[in-house]
Amino acid sequence: MFQGSIVFILVVVGLATVLGAGYLLFRRGWFWIWLKASFAMGLVACTIVALFSLLDVLSYKQLLSEVPIATISMYELEPQNFDVTLNSTTGEEWRYEIQGDQWQLDARLLTWVGPIAAMGKKPLYRLDRISGRYLSLEQARASTQSIYGIEQSSVIDVWSVLQSIPSWIDTNYGSAVFMPMENGAVYSVHLTAKGMNVRPVNNIAKRIMSENW
């Protein structure tokens, strides 16, 4: 399992640095004590980094196949102003007030590449943000765009770190196309390793999609 592999590596790194730091700090003898203490503190710092990296990785979910990862439902409060509810398949629920004519959901992906990909490791995903937009360019320029973060990193953002260093883990951004907002519409969001698909759930969503696509 992709997530299990990363967690195992971080746990091993954390335990190794803790043991190394303990050995250096409590070893008898005072020769080079300052150097050993400095190195031990560095190992403790590495342990802390590994711990927070582990917590960030655990916020991602394993993508097993093309299955629904979220449901989006909306109700119009006033023209071009919607109360949008986002329900994940793992039980979380978020509500947002989104202005505009269309909505979009974004997710972050962590995927094995290179030789590790041949082992069948599954990618991980995390819902990142939801946003809205106006169809009218004039309205878009005159109004503030509705953008909300969903699941955020607490201390260390592993996804951003992996973007800046070469590794066998690829970072991708999955974005659904902008979909029309309509009072009472319900959509399901499906995620694959290549991107996101949105499907209508009820008749209202099917009707508005048939009119716009």
Backbone hydrogen bonds, N-H to C=O, Kabsch-Sander energy under -0.5 kcal/mol:
donor,donor_aa,acceptor,acceptor_aa,energy
5,S,1,M,-2.2
6,I,2,F,-1.9
7,V,3,Q,-2.6
8,F,4,G,-2.5
9,I,5,S,-2.1
10,L,6,I,-2.5
11,V,7,V,-2.6
12,V,8,F,-2.5
13,V,9,I,-2.5
14,G,10,L,-2.5
15,L,11,V,-2.7
16,A,12,V,-2.6
17,T,13,V,-2.3
18,V,14,G,-2.1
19,L,15,L,-2.6
20,G,16,A,-2.4
21,A,17,T,-2.5
22,G,18,V,-2.5
23,Y,19,L,-2.4
24,L,20,G,-2.1
25,L,21,A,-2.3
26,F,22,G,-2.1
27,R,23,Y,-0.9
33,I,30,W,-1.5
36,K,32,W,-2.5
37,A,33,I,-2.6
38,S,34,W,-2.4
39,F,35,L,-2.3
40,A,36,K,-2.6
41,M,37,A,-2.4
42,G,38,S,-1.8
43,L,39,F,-1.9
44,V,40,A,-2.2
45,A,41,M,-2.3
46,C,42,G,-2.1
47,T,43,L,-2.0
48,I,44,V,-2.1
49,V,45,A,-2.3
50,A,46,C,-2.6
51,L,47,T,-2.3
52,F,48,I,-2.4
53,S,49,V,-2.3
54,L,50,A,-2.3
55,L,51,L,-2.1
56,D,52,F,-1.9
57,V,53,S,-2.4
58,L,54,L,-2.1
59,S,56,D,-1.0
60,Y,57,V,-1.9
61,K,125,Y,-3.3
63,L,123,P,-3.2
64,L,62,Q,-0.9
67,V,65,S,-1.8
67,V,191,L,-0.6
69,I,189,V,-3.0
70,A,189,V,-1.1
71,T,87,N,-2.7
72,I,187,Y,-2.8
73,S,85,T,-2.2
74,M,185,A,-1.6
75,Y,83,D,-1.7
77,L,81,N,-2.7
78,E,81,N,-1.6
81,N,78,E,-2.2
82,F,98,I,-2.7
83,D,75,Y,-3.1
84,V,82,F,-0.8
84,V,96,Y,-3.3
85,T,73,S,-3.1
86,L,94,W,-3.3
87,N,71,T,-2.6
87,N,85,T,-0.5
88,S,92,E,-2.4
89,T,69,I,-1.6
91,G,88,S,-1.5
94,W,86,L,-2.6
96,Y,84,V,-2.8
98,I,82,F,-2.5
98,I,96,Y,-0.7
100,G,80,Q,-2.0
101,D,133,R,-2.9
102,Q,133,R,-2.0
103,W,179,M,-2.6
104,Q,131,S,-2.3
106,D,129,R,-2.9
107,A,174,G,-2.9
108,R,126,R,-2.9
109,L,172,N,-2.6
110,L,124,L,-2.4
111,T,170,D,-2.7
113,V,168,W,-2.3
116,I,113,V,-0.8
117,A,114,G,-1.1
118,A,114,G,-0.6
118,A,115,P,-0.9
119,M,116,I,-1.6
120,G,117,A,-1.5
121,K,116,I,-0.7
124,L,110,L,-2.6
125,Y,61,K,-3.0
126,R,108,R,-1.8
128,D,106,D,-2.6
129,R,106,D,-1.1
130,I,148,Y,-2.1
131,S,104,Q,-2.4
132,G,146,S,-2.1
133,R,102,Q,-1.9
140,A,136,S,-2.2
141,R,137,L,-2.0
142,A,138,E,-1.8
143,S,139,Q,-1.6
147,I,145,Q,-0.7
148,Y,130,I,-2.7
150,I,128,D,-2.9
151,E,127,L,-1.3
152,Q,150,I,-0.6
158,V,156,I,-1.0
161,V,157,D,-2.1
162,L,158,V,-2.7
163,Q,159,W,-1.0
164,S,160,S,-0.7
164,S,161,V,-1.1
165,I,161,V,-0.5
170,D,111,T,-4.3
170,D,168,W,-0.5
172,N,109,L,-2.2
172,N,170,D,-0.5
174,G,107,A,-2.8
174,G,172,N,-0.5
175,S,173,Y,-0.5
176,A,105,L,-2.4
179,M,103,W,-2.8
181,M,101,D,-2.8
184,G,74,M,-2.3
185,A,182,E,-2.3
187,Y,72,I,-3.2
188,S,199,R,-2.8
189,V,70,A,-2.9
190,H,188,S,-0.5
190,H,197,N,-3.7
191,L,67,V,-1.2
192,T,195,G,-3.2
195,G,192,T,-0.8
196,M,175,S,-0.6
197,N,190,H,-3.4
199,R,188,S,-2.7
201,V,186,V,-2.8
202,N,186,V,-1.0
206,K,202,N,-2.1
207,R,203,N,-2.6
208,I,204,I,-2.4
209,M,205,A,-2.1
210,S,206,K,-2.1
211,E,207,R,-1.6
212,N,208,I,-1.2
213,W,209,M,-2.4
